[in-house]
């Protein structure tokens, strides 16, 4: 079983746990990209009114619902059936908001181009060489991609200089139980090289560090643009093959 499939199954376990626990989670007021009470926030996305937006790895759907409330037409995609169930149960008929349970790459290949694609910590669970070609084709010329990615975990393990996944622990909320999930935790230089290789232009890379001195956790927020013209790689490039 490949690591993406196994990780998706663990997120389904996570979603099932949350369906049973039914935590009372508030709507999002402060937008965080990885660590609570840190910047930047929702201003990174700019004015979304009237934009066609994709939330990649949308989970409960609170971020997507926030943007739909600001006038965006939002599609929220998650591969986990239980995470999808949580989202459609919470937002059964929100205007401007559509939930899709699907593999991200399959959706990106079939969808009409988006003005804005974003992911709050979801994209690093996918093989960059599988998802980035599809992403480049799913963003309209002049459109943007924003995603946050783990840089250093709370134990202090920093990013890799090779494109390979590594195990991280996913804790079920309210318990001490953890499950290993695989993530692509890469250096900013490597992320930038991959984005450029697949036809995108990196505009900003922003560090997001935990404010607590005893917490080494750190994220990076990447903003990339699809310039006018076709992306540099066709979808039948070897890096675009599904794994």
N, C-alpha and C positions, 0 to 999 in steps of 0.2 A: 504494500500500500504506500503511495507517495505521501510526502509530508503535508502537502496542501490538503489532500483528502482527509488525512488523520486530524489535522488541525480543525478543519470544518466540522468534523464529527465531535470534537471536544467543545467547540462553540455551540453545537446543538445540545450537548450535555449541559452547558452553562445556561442556555436559554430555557431548557426544561426545569432546571433548578429554580430559575427566576419566576417561571410560570407558577411553580408550586409555592414559592416563598411570597410572591405578590408584594414586593417592596413598594412603599409609597414614595416614588421618585417624583420630585417637582419638575415643572417645565423649566427649560433652560433660560436663565436670565443672564448669567455670565458665561460667555463662550470660552472654553479652554481647549487648547490643542493637544494637551497631554498631561499637564500637571495643574491641579486646581489652584486658583488664586494667582495665576501668572499671566503675563501677556505674551504675545499679542492676542487679541480677541476677534470678535466678529468683524471688526473693521478691516481685517485682512482681505475679506471677500469683496469689499466695495459695495456699490449699490446693485442689489440683485433683482430689483423689481423688473418684471417682464422677461427675465432671463430663463433659458432652459437649462436646468441644473441637475447634476447627478451626484448623489451621496453614495459613495462606494464603501460597502461594509457598514450599513446604516444601523444595525442593532435595533434598539428600542424605537428609534426614529425621532428622538427629541430634537436633534440638530436639524433634520430635514423639516420637521414641523415648524421650527422657528423661522426657517427661510421661506417656507410657504406662506407663513403669516406676514412676511415682508413683501409679498407679491411675486415671488418666484414660482415657476412651474417646476416642481421638484419630483424626480424619480429617485426612490430610495431602494437600493439593491443589497440584498444579503443572501449568502448561500445557505445559511442555517434555517431550517424549517421552523424551529422553535423561536428563534429570534424574529423571524418574519411573523409568526403567530402573535408574539408579544406586540409587535408594531401595529398590525392591523386591528388587534383588539383594542389597543389604546387610541388609535386614530382611525375609526371605521369610515369616516366620510369627511375628512378635512379638505377644504377647497385647495386646489393646486398641488395636492400631494398624492403620489401614487407609489405603492409598495410592490416590489417584484422579488420573488424568491428564485434566484438563479446564480449560476457561476458568473463571476464578474466578467471574465473574458468572453464568454458566450454572449452575455448581454451587450458588451461593448461592440462586438463584431456585428450585431444585428440592429443596433439602435441608430436612429438619426443623430447627427452631430449635436453635441451639447455646447452651450456658451461657456459653461463653468463645470468642472468636475472637481470634487473635493473628497478627502477622506481623513477622518479623525482617527489616526492610528490603525486604520484597517489595511491600507495598501501593503505594508511590510509583511503581511501574512501570505502574500502572493509572490511567486517567482518573478522578479523584475523582467527577465527575458521572455516571459510568457505574457505578462500583463501590459508592459510598456508599449509594444507595437500596437496592441488593440486600443490603448488609451490615446496614442497619437492620432489614430484614425477617427476616434470618436469625439475629438475636440474640433470644433469648427476653426478655420483659419482666423487667427486673432483671438481665439478663446484661451482660457487659462486652466491650469491644474494647480491645486494646492493640496498638500498632504503633509501630515506630521508623521515622524518616524522615530522610534527609539534610537538613541545615540549611545547612552551608557545606562545600564540597569541599576537598580537600587543597591546591588552588591558591588558595584564599581567596575563591572566587566564592560569594556569599551567596544567600539565598533570594529568590524572585520574589514580587511583590505582585499578580500576575495568575495566573489558573488556566490555565497553559499549560506544556507539557513543554519540557525543554531537553536537549541532548545531554550525556552524561557518558561517560567511557571505562571500558570493562570489559576488564581485562587477563586473558588466559589464564594461569593459574598456571604458573610455571616457565618462562615465555617473556617476551619483550618486546612481543609482539603485543597490540594493543588493538582493540576494536570499539566503535563508538559505540552507546550505548543511550540511550533517552529516559526521563527521569524527571520527575515533578512535584515540584520542589524549592520548597516554599512556605513563607511566613512562618508562625510559630505562630498569629498572629491569623487568617490566612486559613484555615489548617487548622481552627481552632476554629469559624469562621463556617460552613464547609462541613459540619462534623459536626453543628452545631446546626441548620442548615437542613434536614438530612436526619433529624432527630428524635432525635439523641443528645445527651447531656449530658456535657461535658468535665469530668473530675474533677481530673486532674493533667497538667502538661506538664513534663517533666524534661529538663534539658540534659545532654548527654553529649559531653564535649570530649576531643580527643586530648591525652594527657599530655605529648607531646613539644613543646617550644617552637617548633620549626620546622615543625610540622604544624598547619595551620589547620582540619583536618577536624573537623566537629561534627555531632552528630545530636540529634534530639529524640524522646523517648518520650512518646507520647500515650496516656492512659487515658480511655476514655469509657464511659458507661453508657446502656443503653436503659431509660428510665423505664417505669413501667406504662402500658399503653394503646398504641394504634397509633402508628407513626412519623408524622411530619408530612407526608410526601410519599407518595402512592401510587406503585406501580411503573410506572404509565402516565404519570407526570409527564414533561415533556419532558427533564428532566435525567437521567431513568432510561433513556432510549433508548440502545441500543447504538450505538457509533460505529466 
